[in-house]
Amino acid sequence: MPRKKASTLKANLFLLDADQQSFSNSQFELLAAIEECGSITASAKRVGISYKTAWDRIDAMNNLSDKPLVSRSKGGAKGGGTKLTDFGREILLGFMKLENEHAAYVDRLGTSLHSMSDLAKFLRGNTLRTSARNQFRGLIEEVVHGTVNTEVVLKISDSASIVAHITNDSSQKMKFKKGNYVIALIKSSWIILSKDLGVATSARNKLIGKVISIIKGKVNSEVIIDVGDGKTLCSIITNQSADTLRMKKGDKACALFKASSVILMAD
């Protein structure tokens, strides 16, 4: 009797904890490269992505993690010396063990399945996508209901909080309450930058940090600000504004955005 041909079934592993926080295989591949190479430039090359994409992924992981996974350290213009934190190393080692077990399981499953196309279509259609550059996972510290809107105070790190204004209807539907974890989305174009750290403004949110990256395009500039505790904020401003502010790497700056510019998503 001819041997039954094994299925070409493939699967990607990601971790989802009790609070619905997830990490995917591509993120762990980058962490593994950083652990081995000790350089962002070399790590990005190892996994086949650009230097900028590598930092974008690192910022996203740090912003959505309770503790930083990767630490920035001085080591030249190319970012040499960047390494995993102790927490990041623990997470990576745990994932590698799970990945080995996961691969063995998928191999066994593949011998008995011919197709998972229906499931694949379902997953593709139900994967959340967002164009918002800034995504923060945080703990709701306070919920204040008003006549029309609800104010939600979200703690994103030990030193920073974000205030969001949403409709009462949205608050009731999402069932937001103190102690819940949520995801805050802020478009980079909604963030105003100032080098005047004491500037008075009606914007409810004001995060102060250090400029760690400025990338100029033909019209706009992308400015990345380290706001502490491994969290970063991305702002897109015009090149004219960047020139007027004389913004440069290493400068102190404050990021301003309205409470109504913050979109909340249940975690």
Secondary structure, 3 states (H helix, E strand, C coil): CCCCCCCCCCCCCEEECCCCCEEEHHHHHHHHHHHHHCEHHHHHHHHCCCHHHHHHHHHHHHHCCCCCCEECCCCCCCCECCEECHHHHHHHHHHHHHHHHHHHHHHHHHCCCCCCHHHHHHHHHCCCCCCCCEEEEEEEEEEEECCCEEEEEEECCCCCEEEEEEEHHHHHHHCCCCCCEEEEEECHHHCEEECCCCCCCCCCEEEEEEEEEEEECCCEEEEEEEEECCEEEEEEEEHHHHHHHCCCCCCEEEEEECHHHCEEEEC
